[in-house]
Amino acid sequence: MSSSDSPQGVANTLPARGLVAVTWVGVALGIAFASTRIAIRIHRLNRLLIDDYFVLLALALLITNAALQTVQTPHLYYTALTPTGPDIEHHGNQYVRWEFAIIGLFWSVLWSIKGSFLALFWVLTDGIPRYRWACCGVGAFSTAAYTVCWLLSALNCHPPGDYFHFGKCTKPNDQHSAFITICFSTTVDIITDFMIMAIGLTLIWNTGLNLRQKLGLGVMFSLGLVIIAVAIVRAVQISGKAYTDIVGVAIWGIAESSISMIVGCLPPFKIFISSDSKSLARYTSRYSRSGGSKRKSLRPSSWADVPLPLPLQERQVYRNLDYELHARDTNITGGKQAQVTGKEVPESRGSVSDDERPGEIRMVKEFVSSSCSFTHWVLD
């Protein structure tokens, strides 16, 4: 932004204290949702899993971003509202220096949530190589896209050293580079979200579930559409305004990162819309009746036998999750033991029949009458 730009946009209607308030409201919501998610996991599993750590990383980045946004706000508003003031050089330089870190943290929050969903699918597809390869491919693409976003941001100005000097990064090619950076980061953000959702939706579609069950799980794994919608709105709102409505750009960055954080915390929340205790007892009882002996190996139907990829000491942890993965048969469990009519039923599992469709994932679920009671499948 040059010193000749007139103040316009959100800065004229939203005071500095309002921006700080919006920033920390987003953080408060993120903390509330993340805390509830962690409480659910601790209550049901007595430990956290890798996708939880990605969510905690996103929360730490969101809080850090909010702190930097708070520090930047006085310089941001002075630059936006007093472009010809006597201290514009000082405030302008402080603004652009904080802005570089804030943009990077914004992307880091989004990509941490992507990592959380990928980690979830990685565990759920244990023993199914083609889905594991898909997770690896999407993870590699996401990492490369994240790296390029940082590089484009650092190379916006010509020469790059002008980035941290207010008023020197306003040449036409600089503004064109900023527009390209916004378009690229938004595009890869949306593409990676679609790719991550595709893994979960393809997994569901290739099962023997009925349509209602597929739709219920499909909604659960399509939460990324919310983030995609916000990303599109943000891109439309800030396109061409990066130099003229800098407060508006900040608001949309806060909104998208906060919403992404909330959406990333939602998968374990099915406990609040799941069935009552009697339905859960029937569910766990049905699993125990379908069982047999302990798992010894995972046999993908189109591959040779593969050793169990989990160390012996880790098997117990994963058996306590709400799923059990086979090559041809995935049973959704209620934990190692189910409480039925006052008696403990030990975990067991029968052999997989040969007439099962190769590669099929069979899910044993207890859906209640409410159409919004999605599943007992997703990791607690």
Summary of the structure (lengths in Angstrom):
residues: 380
radius of gyration: 24.6
end to end distance: 47.8
largest distance: 80.9
contacts: 1227
relative contact order: 0.13
helix: 63%
strand: 4%
